[in-house]
Amino acid sequence: MGGGTATFSDFIGTAIGTVGSRAREANDAVDRQTAALGVVQNLQQQTEGVSIDEEMIALTQAQAAYAAAAKFMVAMQDMLTTLIGIVR
């Protein structure tokens, strides 16, 4: 094409090759961006992910521990009341 000696077929062939090459580069860039997005989304899920099941288990365990502590305190209060009643 330099110097005006190229034929129309050469020009079309070069143009189609250039368009094809740029299309492949664009597709590759899209693939890389898609992969990067997947990595970032995965990292986001790892840092923000909260398992509702695990949180409910922890909440239920805390609730049971609180109820047990409350029963213990009631039993201690009853024992102290009885002990004070005996001493009087």
Phi, psi and omega in degrees: 000332177290131179090001175076019182260359182281146176272168178298323179296320177297317180299312181297318179298316179294318180296315180295320177297319179294315178297317179297319179295316180292325177295318178296318178297319179295318178296320177297319179296320178297317179299317179294318179294321178296318178295318179296319178298318178298319179296315181295318178296322178296315178297321179297316180295324180293323183275330183257349185297127177236125178274116180298321180298314180295321179294322178292322177297314180297320179295318179296320178295318179295321179296318179294320178295319179296317179297320179295319179295322178295318177296320179298316180296322178295317179296318179296319179296318178297318180295317179294321178297317178295317179297316179295322179296324180290319184292326182289000000 
